[in-house]
């Protein structure tokens, strides 16, 4: 969405009166975008504040109003940044006499008539069509989103701390006289049609007797000034050439015959998209969601992967800029957050707060699902379609809730054939439900042909005899490199050097187009690849998107110089032009040692099949399932690359290294080997 800034200041004393009269009391500068409804709201806010407090019109006071601020997964109507550089004695005061130095304020604007507004306890609700929306909760969510965005790194792991955020809800078309009363203890102050400066700041939270949120100068390394916040909030994320190619493909409105058939039949039955890693399942989900948006349908894409959500949100931002008419872009949430939101909307905030007291996150999810499925009334929500990513790893109750909310005919499921990493595969194709299509995806839409063929050979040597991922005949080339290096620091540095060499050879590729996958310290037997990566980035003055940290993972990359890094557990659905898999042998060995398999279920099925001799068979079956579990996990990072896959091996005697050597000997030239002394550190 467009972002605007309105600067409140008085022209210097040397300017002529004629110029003052021409410009007026305030100067409006639109920094980007085109005017929209929030532009008018910003003008109304500016006029109301300056009229009620003329002293705001001062050269030492800066007030920026950001309109329709678009953040990852959130849009905020108005954000007011305020800074008064004068001595405390000269600063404006609240009605209680507290000096106002600086603040960050979110204003949620609701242009509803009083008939469409109601108070429930301490919360304000407004009605859209037939659904009541909790504006207070919406403002709470926006606050956390704004604070997360403030924490976005500005170089590598360097970040400034989020500021305190004041909040307000403004009802420009609703006079206070239209209501019997307003809850005095609401967490978000509510302001009516007659908004004035004193009324706005009276509800502010003070700290040590004053309102002071920002530092005076922008060079502070860890605290925000009004300049640093303005910079980050108005920063335009520029797409790379690879981003544009992806956006053009996603927004295509003409499809092949098979895709046209199931898109035309959306709403007639369950649509299942089934394929291995890299066949374009998530891509197809986004395409379906964009098609639904053009039809005026609301959809949500659900996954468990915050890294993938960040990637898709980045693409949606570029799509929104390319086609502003697409107003109903899909929302994205984790399946856990979605269930939590539906539960809170159905049973209320108090019920959700009670659920949060349960320590175990899995038990909390189970409780929400059980209560929702037992609820006798219709469950209100805003979506026409629900699109499921990695449906194979869902639980039966989660599936049943989706079917209850929108019906099977309004569900689209992406099922990863080889990407099953749960204890039991979820079956979406139940008997007795309408089916749109069971659509198989077999061709690789990500990895280039040569690399795809090498990965297929590895899969067969690992025991996946049914591996059927076909190379895309239109994508030639591709490289597969194995880097053997027992020293983790040298391995990271060598990997970064390979990335730089690849970027020099393909100048259109930026750092953000690449991907680094790494194991957790637990998986790598105490080796902290994340910390080593951070050190290497800082040592070489590089930049990064640190998807292994939650603060970074919730915000998509903002700069094309950011090299994306993610842990293996969160890499499903992601891709990189060059993808480096650090410590992949350690990751594979960890999955072999710690398989998440249903041992009790295996024992039961073996007993039923083998009878009294089941004990002699069960150990072999458990070992077989454990190996398959680890192999399925291994194939996920092996299918993340577009052009160049780099696999780091720390232990030459590992099982994975042996498999790679077998393939290399059988197919000379398919894998390039870089041994520990083959490439000097730059």
N, C-alpha and C positions, 0 to 999 in steps of 0.2 A: 504494500500500500504506500501511498505518497506520504512524505514527511515534510512538515513545514516548520519554520521557526519564526516567531514574532518577537522582535527586539524592542524592549521598552526603554527609551532613553531620551533625554533632552538634547537638542542640538547645542553645540558649543556657543558660548556667549558672543563670539565674534561673528557668527552667522547673522545674516540680515533678517529683519522682521518679515520681509517679503518671502524669504525662503522658509521661515518658520510657518507662515500662513499657508504656503503652498503644500508643505509636507504634512502639516497638522501636528497634533500633540504627540503622535507616535508614528514610527516608521515600520511598515510591514514588509518583510523580505521573505519571499518564498524560496526556499533552498532547493527544492526538487519536487517533481511530481506535478499533477494538475489539480485544480480546485475540486473539492468534494464537500460533502455535508459537514465534515469535521472542520473544514476551513471556516465555514460560517459559525460553527460553535466556538471556534477560537476567537473570531472577531467579537462575538457576543460576550465572551469571557473577558477579553481585553477591555472592551468598552465599559462593562459593569465594574471592573476593578478600578480603572483609572477615573471613572466618574465618582465612585464612592470614596476614593483616596487619591486626590490629585498629586500628593507628594510622591507617588510612585514615579512621576515624570521627573527623574533626576539623573544627571549624567553619571553618577556613581552607582546607580542601580541597574542591574541587568536582569531581565526576565524573558526567558525563552519558552514559548509554547510550542510543543511538538504535537502535531496533529496526526491522528490515525497511525500511530507508531506501530510498525509491523515487527514483531519479534518471533522467534521460532515458536510456533504453536499458539501464539497469542497476538491479539491486536488490542491496542490501548487507545481510547478515544483521544484524550488530551494528557500530556505530561507538562507540568510547569516547573521549570528550573529557575530558581531565584537566588541572586547574590547581591548583597549590599556591602561595598568595599569600605564604607566609612567607619569611623570610630563608633564604638557601642553607644555612646551618648547621643550620636546623631542618627542612629538607625531607627527605622519605624518600630513601633511597639504593638504588641497584642493588647486587647482591652484590659488585660490583667497587668500590663506593664512589662512584659517580657520582650527584650530586644530581639529583632529578627535579622539575623546575619545571612542565613541561607537555608534553603530547603529544596527537596524534591517532592513533587506532589502529583499523584495520579488522580485524574478526574474522570469518572465514568458518567457520561452524559446520556440521559434517557429522555427522549423527546415524546414521552407518552402523556396522554391526557390522564387526569385523576381517576377516571373510570377504569383504567388499565393498570393501576398501581395499588398495591396493598401492602400492609405491614403484618408480618407474622413474628411475634415476639420482638427480637432485636434486629430482624432482617427485613430487607426491602425486596419485594417481588414485583416484576413487571410481566405483562402478558404479550406474547408473540403468537399470533393465530390463536390456537386453542391451548397452548402450553404456557405455564407460569415459569418464569426464569428468575433465579435467585441472584439479584444484582449485587448483594453484599458478598456472596461467595465468589461471584465473578471478579469483584474488585480485589478480594483476597488472593485469588489465583494470579491476577495481573501483577500484584505486588511481588509475589515470589518470582514470577517470570522476569520482571524488571530487575530485581536484585540479582538473579542468575546471569542476566545479560551484562550487568555491570561488572561481573566477575570474569568476563571473557578476557583471555590473555591478550596482552598487546605485543608480546615477543616471547616465543617459547613458553616457558612456564611462569613468566613474570605477569602478575595481575595486580589490579587495585581492588581493595576491599569494597563490597557493596555498601551503599549509604543507607541510612534510615529513610524510609519512604512514608510520607504523609499521604492519607487517602481521603477522597470525598466523592459523593454521588450528587450529581446536579440534575434537577428536574426543571428545565427552563419553561415548560408549559403547565406546570402544576403549582398553584399558589398554596401556601401553608394553610390557608383558611379552608381548603377543600378537605382537610383531614381532621379527625377528632384529636389526634395527638401523635407525636413522634417519639419513639423510644429514646430515652435519654442516655441509655448505656450501650447504644449500638457501636460495634467496633469500627464502623465507617460512618462518619458524619454525613447527614443528608441535608442538602441545600435546595431550596425551592426557587420559584421564578425570580424573586427579588433577591439576587445574590449581591452581597457587598463584601468589601475587603475585610472589615472587622469580623463579620460573621464567618468568613472563610478561615481566618487565622485563629479565631477564638477556639476552634476545635483541635488545633495542632497539639501534638505531644511535645513537651519541652524537655530539655536536658540541662540540668544544673542551672535552671532559671532562665535559659535563653533558647532560641531556636537557631541552631548552628549545625549544619550538616556537611558543608563543603569547606575545603581549604582554599586559601586565597590565590595560590599559584599552581600552575599546571605541571610543574616539574617534580612534584612529589611522587616517589616511586610506588607507593602503596595506597594513597588516599586520593579521592576524586576531587577535582575542581569543576566549576561550571564549564570550563573549556574542554576538559577531558570527557565529560559526559556528553557535551554537545557533539564532540568528535565521534564518539562511539555510536550515539543514537542516530546521527545523520550520515554515517558511513555507508557508502554504496558498495555492496558486494558485487564484484565484476565477474561474469562468467568466463571460464576458459574456453578454448576452442572445443575441448572434449565435452564441457558442460553444454555448449550450444548444440553440438551434435546430438547429445542425449535429449535435450529439450525438443529439438525438431522432430526426433523420432517419437517422443511421447505425445506430442500434440498433433501427430498425423491423424487425419480424419478419414483417410481411405485405408482399408485393411485388405488382407488376402481373403480368399473365399471362406476358409475355415473360421478365421476370427470374425469375419462379417456375420457368419451364421450364428455364433453364440452371442455376439453383441446385440444383434437384432432381436434375439430371444430373451434378453435380460428381463427378469421378472416372471418368467414362465416356469422356472424350476431352479434347483441347485446347480451352480456351475462349478465344476472341479477342474482346476488346472494342475496337472501332475507332471513333474519332471525332475531331473537331477540338478545339481548345482550348476548355475551358469546358463540354464536354458531360457531364462527370461520370465520366470514366474512372477517375481515382484514387479518387474517392468510391466507385465501384462495387467497386474492389479491396478497400477497407477493409470495405465491407459483406460481401463474400464471406468475408474473413478472420474477421469476427465471427461469421458463420454457421458457419464451420468450427469456431470455438472452442466454440460451443454444442454441436457434435457431438462434442467431445472430440478434435478434430484440431489438430495443430500446424502453423502456417504462418509463412512469412516473406515480407515485402514487400521487394523489391529495387529500388533506384533509384540514380541517381548524384548526387542533389541533396540536400545536407545541410540546406538551408533547408526543403525539403519534409518531410524526415524530422523536423525540429524541429516543424513544424506538426502532423503526424500524431501525433507523440508527445504533444503538448499535448492533442489531442482524446482520445487513448487514456487519458490520466490522468483526464480528466473521466468517460469511459465507465467506467473502473474504479471510480471513486467512486460512480457511479450504480448499477452492478451488480457488487458484489464477487464474485458467483458465477462471473463470467467469468474463470477462472483461466488459460486458455491464450490470452491475448491475443497477436496477431501480433507477431513481432519485426520490426524494421526495420534494414536495413543498406544501405550502398552495394554495388553489384555487385562493386567492387574489394575491399572488406573481406570480403565473403562468400567470394570465391574464395581470399583469403588465409587465412581461417579454415579452410576445407576443406582447403587444401594443408597447413597446419601440423598439423591433426588427422591427416591421412593419412600424411605423411612425417616428422613430428616437428619439434621446435623447431630443431634444428641445420640441417636442410634449409631451413627458412624464413629463418634468419639468413644462410645462404649466398646465398639469393635476394636479400635486402635489400642485398647488396654491389653489385648491378647498378645503375648510376646512373640509367638511363632507366626511368621507371615503366611505360611501355608495354611495354618488353622484359621487365620483371619479370612483368607480367601474362601476356604471351605464354608465358613459360617455365612458369609455374604451370599454365596451361591445357593446354599440351602434355604435361607430365608427368602431370597428372591423367587426361587422356584416354588416355594410354598405360598407365596403371596396370591391371594384369590382375585384381586382386582387387576385390571389392565395396567401394565407398567409403562409409564410415560417416558418418551424419549423423542429425539428430534431427527432420527435418521430414516431414510428410505431404504438404504442398502448397507450391509455390513460386509467388509472385505477382509478375509482372514489370511494372514501370512504365516507360513510354517504350520499349517493346520495339523500336520501329523503329530505334533508335540502337544496338542491341546488335550484337556481332560474332557470326559464325557459330559460332566455337568456344565462346563464352559460352553461346549457345543450346544447343549440343550437350551441354555439361556439365549444364545444367539437365535436359535430356531423360534423360541417363544417371542422374542422381541420383534422380529421382522418377518418371520416365516422362512422356511427353507428356500422358497423361490426368490427371496431377496438376499441370499447369502452367496458370496463367491469365495471359494477356498483355493489357496495355493498349497499344494501338497508336495513336499520335497521327498522324493523317493529314497535317496541315499542320505538324507540329512536328518534322519530320525535319531534323536539323542535322548529321548525320554525312556521311561520304563515300559510303557505300553502305548502302542500306536492308536491314535484316535481314528475311529471309523466314521466319516461324515456321510458316506453313501448308504444310508439306512433304507430298509425296505419300506415301501408305502409312501415315500415322499416324491414330489414332482422333480424331475431331472431336466435341466436345460441341456447339459452336455458334459461328458467325461472327456476332457481334452488332454491328450498326451503331448508333451513337449520333449523332443528327443535331440534336436540340434542345438549345439552350443551357440548362444547369442553373445557371449562375452569373450571367451578365450580363443585366440587365433588358432588356426588349424594344426600347425606343427606341435604346439604345446598341448593342444587338446589330445592329439594322438599319443603323445608321450604319457600324459596323465592316464589315458586308457590302458596303456601297457602296465603302468604301476598298479592300477586297480586290479587288473587280472592277476598279477603276481601276489597281490595281497589277498586273493581269494574271492574277489567280486567277479565271478564268472558271468554274471548277468549284466555287467556294466555295458550300457547301450548308448552312451552319450556320443553323438555323431558330430564331427567337425562341420562348421558352417562352410560350405563350398565357396562362399563369397569373401571369406576372411583368410587370406594367405599369410604365411609367415608365422612368427611366434618363436620365442626362445625359452629354454629351460636351463638354468644354471644351478649347480650345487657348490656351495661355499663350505669347505671343511676348515673349521677353526675352533679349537677347544677353548680359546680365551674369549670370553664374552665381550669384553671391551673392544678387542681387535675385530671381532665379528661385526659388531655394530658399526664401527668406523669403516670397515670394508664395505658393508652394505650401503652406507650413505655415499661412499665413493662410487659404487656401481650406479646408484640413482643419479648422481651428478653426471656421470658419463652418458647415461641414457638420455638425460635432458639435453645435453649438448648435441647429441645425434638427432634428436627430434625437438627442434626449438619451440614448437607450438605447445609442447607438454610442460605444464607447470608443476611445482612441487605438490600442490593440492590434488593433482590428478593421480598421484601415486599412493601406495598403501604399505604400511609396515604392520605385520601381525606378530605378536609376541606372547610368550607364556607368562602366567603369574609366577611370582617367586616360589610359591608352593609347588607348582608344576615343574619348575626348573631346579628343584632341590636347593632352594635358597638363593639362587642367582637372580638378582633383581634387574631384569632386563629393562623395566620401565625407568628406573633411576639411571641406569647406564645410558639409555636413549636420551634422557633429559640432559645428562652431562655432555654427551657428544653434540647435541644441538646447541647448547650454550657455548661450548668450547669453540665451535666453528661459526658462531654468530648466525646460526640458521634459525628458522622459525618452525613451529609445529602446532598441530591440533592433537591434543593429548586425550584421545578417546578412552584411555585406560583410567582417566580421572572423571568422576561424576560431574564436576563443575564444567568440564569441557564437553563431555559427551552430550549434555542437554542443549548445547548451542552449536549450530553447524559452523564449519570454517568460514571466517570472515575475510581472509586474505589469501590470494592465490599462491603466496610463498609458504603457506603452512603445509608441512608434510604430515599427512594423517597417520596416526598410530593407534592401534586398537588391540585388545587382548583377543586371543583365539575364541574365547567363550562368547564374544560379541561380534564376530566378523561375518556371520551369515548374512547374505544379501548384499554385502559390500564388495567393491571392486577397485582395482588400481591399474593404471597403465603398466607400470612396473610394480609388482607386489613382492615384498621381501618377507619370508617366513623365518623369523629368528627362533633358534632353539626348537625347531620342529621335531627333531628326534626325541628331545626331552618331553615335549607335549604328548607325542604318541606313546611313549613309555608310561607316562602318567595315566593316560586313559586305559592302557592295558592293565595297569595295577589297580585302578579304581573304576571299574565299570559300573555304571548305573543300570543294572539289569534286575529283573524281577526273579530273584532266585527261587522264592517260594512258588511262583507260578510255573517256573521251569520244572521244579521238582514234582509239582502236581501233575503237569501234563505228561512227564516222563513216567510217572507211576501209573497213570491211566493207560498209556500206550504199551509199556513194557511189562506190566504186571509185577510178579514177585521178584523179577530180576532187575527192577528199575535202578537199584543202587549202583549196579555195575555200569550203568549207562549215563547216570546223571552228571557225573563229574566232567565227562567229555562234552556233554551238551552245554553245561555252564561255561566251560572253557571256550567252546565255539561261539556262544553268544557274547562272551566278554571280548573276544577278538573282533567280532563283527561290530560291536559297539565302538571300539577304538578305531577301527578302519573307517567307519562312517564319519566319525569326527575328523579323521585325517583328511578325508576327501573334501571337506568344506574349505580349508585354506588352500588346498591344491587346485581349487577351481575359482580363485579370486582374481587371477591376473587377466589382463587384456592382451598385452604384448609380450611381457617378459616376467617369468616366474623365477624367483631366486630363493632356493631352499638352503638354509644354514644348518649344517650338521656339526654338533659339538663332539660327538663320540663316533669315531670311525668304526667301532665294533658294534654299533647299535643295529637293531633289526631293520630300521628304516634305511640306514646307509647301505646295508647288504642288498635290500630290494632295489635301491637306486642303481647300484653297481651292476646287478643282474640285467636290468633294463638297458643300461648304457652299453654293456658288452654285447647284448643281443642286437641292439640297434645303434651301431657306431655313429656318432655325430648328433644323436638326439639330445644328449646332455653335455653341457660344457662343465668341466670340473676345475675349480680353483682351490688348490690346496693351501695349507697354512703358510707356505713360504713363497707362493707364486705371485703375490701382489703386495708391493710395499705400501705402508700407510702414508697417506699424503699429509 
